Amino acid sequence: MDLILIVGPQAVGKMTVGQALEKKIDARLLFNHETIDLFARFLGYTRDTFRLSEVVRYDLFKAFTEQPESNVTHGIIFTVVAGFDADSDWDILRSWSSLFLDAGGNVFFIELEADLDVRLKRNKSELRLSMKPSKRDVDFSEAELLQSMEKHRLNSFDGEVEAKFPEVSYLKLNTTELSAEVTAGKINDWLLERGYNKTTRPE
């Protein structure tokens, strides 16, 4: 069982790339807002919503690594925004990774980046708005995107991930001029080079 983390700032294309990658390999996608919006339907976007979302993610990963024989897929593709300047975010990434590594699985850490003007355009895409209710107030979503850049560093420095997570496989891609399908193809080729040869789901 493997974890494929797709990390990067808002509207860089993580979910769309994850959807395209899911069609190529034996792994299923869980994108960041799926767990957040589950609780936000009832609680709004409160502290409890984010706390419960973190609990559910961790428990899912834990169960997935503890009972691989009953899993219906080989891997989990998970997309998330991380503040690379925040120790707490590094700790969360480490806790998820440790679950898989300690159970004998692999972690593939894929970081996406893109120019701001492209991200602002993608922030308004029909697919993004249909899949993420909290982004449908485009003015608010755009302001949040810009504010998050001021508050946190949303892409890593060169060599930073490799230094902190030497036990994971790491890839960084600039998607400014790449479609989701092309990006997913590059990731798929990279995964195959590193032994991720689960290309079909079990019946």
N, C-alpha and C positions, 0 to 999 in steps of 0.2 A: 504494500500500500504506500502510495506516494502523495505528497502535497506539492501542488504547483501554485505558488504564490505569485500573483500579478499585482505589483505595487506601483503607485504613481499618483500624481495630483488629480484633482477633480477634472473630469471631461477630457482626460488624455486618451481615453478609449479602452479602458480596462475591461469593462463588461462586454463590449462589442467584440473585442479580441478574444475574450474568454468564450463567448458563444461560438465564434468561428473555430477556435481550437478544440472545443468540445466535440465537434463533428469529425475531427481527425484522429482522436486518440480515445483510449478507454479511460475516460475521466469525466466527471460531471461537475458542472459549474454551480458554485454558490457565490453570488456577488454581494458586496457589502450591504446594500440596502435591503436585501431580502429579509435579513434578521431584524434590522432596525425598523423597517416599515411594518413588520408583523406586530410589534408592540406599540408602535406609534398609532396604529389604527384605533387603539383603545386608550392610550395614555398621552398621546401627543409626543412631541420630541423633547422629552424630559430626561432628567438624570437617570431615573429608573429605566426608561426605555433603552438607553445605551448600556446600562449595567446588565439588564436582562439579555440584551443582544450579545454581549461578551460572554455571559455564562453559557448561553445556548451554543455559541460557536465552539467554545472550549470543550463542552460536553460532547458535541457531535464529533469533533476530532478525536477525543479520547475514546469514545465508543468505536469509531472507525478503526483505530489502531489496535484496539484490544481484541476485536473479533473479525479479523480479515477474512476468515473462511465463510462468513455469512454476508459479506459486503456484495453489493450488486455492481460495483465498479472498482477498478483498480486504483483510481486516484481521485482526489478532490482538487478542482481548480478554484481557488479563492481569490477574489479581488478586494483590495483595501487601499485606503489612503493612509500614509504613515508620515509622521513628523520626524524627520531624521535628526532634528535637533532636540528631540524629547526622549529622555531616558525611559520614560514609561512606555513609549511606543516600541522602542528596541526590546524592552522586557516582554511585551506582548508577542512580538514576532518570535522572540527566542522561546517563549513558552509553547507556542504552537509547533515550532520546528522541533523542539525537544521531544514532543509526544511521538512524532513520526520517526525521528532518528533513534530514539531509545528503543522503539519497537522493531528496529531493523529496516525501516523504510527509508525513502529518500526525500529530500526537499530540494525543489527547483525554484529559485528565487529570480523572478523576471521583473525588471524595473523598466517602466515606460516613461518617456519624457516627450514633450512637444512644445512648440512655440505658443506663446500666450494667445495670439490672434486665432490660431487654429483651435485651441481649447475653448475659447469663447464662442466660436462658431459651432463646435461639437456640443457645447452646453445646451444649444437650442434644437438639437436634432430630434426628429419625430420619435425615433426609437428610445432615446434617453428619456424623453418626457412621458412616453407611454409606460415605461418600465419603472420609473422612479417618481412616485407622486410628489415627493418633497421638492422636486425640481421644476414643477409646473408653473410656479410663480417665478418666471424667468428673471425678472428684475432682482428679486431677492436672491435667487440662486447665483446670479452673476456677481452680485455684491459679496456674497459669501465666498465665492471662488477667489475674488480679488483680495478679500480680507485675510483669507487663509494663507495666501502667499506672503503677506506682511507679518503674520503671526508665527508661521513655521517655515522651515526649509523642507520642501516636499520632494526633493530629489537628492540623492546621495552625492557626496564628493567621490572623485575617482579613488578607487581602492578601499573605500570605507566599508562597504558590505563584506568584501572578501576578508578584511582584517577582523571584523567582528564575528563573522559567520564562516570560518574557513572550512567547515564541514558540509556546507551546502554548495550546490552548483548555481552559479550566478551569471545572468545575462542582462545587459542594458541595451535598450533600443530606443532610438529617436523616431517617433511615429509621425512627425510633422508632415512628411510627404508620402506616408505609407497608408494604404487602406487596411482595414481590419483583417481582411482575408490574406493580404500579403504578409502582414505582421504575424498572423497565426501560422502561416507557412514557414516563416523563418524560425519561429519558436519550435514548431514541429521538427524541423530539420535538426535544430540544436538539441532537442530532447533525444532524438534518435541517436545522435552522435554520443550521447551520454548514457546510452543503454535503456532509455525509456522506449521499449519496443512493444508496448501494449497498444496496438492499433485498432483492435476491435473489442467491443464489449462482450462479456459472456452471455450466452443464451439464457 
